[in-house]
Amino acid sequence: MSASAQPTATPSPQPRNPLHGLTLEAIVTALAAHYGWQDLGERIPLRCFTSDPSVASSLKFLRKTPWAREKVESLYLFMLREQRRQSSARAPR
């Protein structure tokens, strides 16, 4: 196989994906800081958020459970939208 026939391994940029480059740990930490564990457990009723919550236990569960991870990522995107709305509403016109 010649060098020109090998596929390149350059990652495709994702400028429109707000989750690109974020770790699951950063997402869970941001949600816990913004909502608190109790409110987070009410918004997404998972035992890792309601019963003795911690970032480590949440990460362990979310890495094994794709449907729960999708809910957490969705809530994170919702939080970002709300923060943008609030900051644009406070901006002077």
Secondary structure, DSSP 8 states (H G I E B T S, - for coil): --GGGS--------TT-TTTT--HHHHHHHHHHHHHHHHHHHHS--HHHHSS--HHHHHHHHHH-HHHHHHHHHHHHHHHHHHHHHHHHHS--
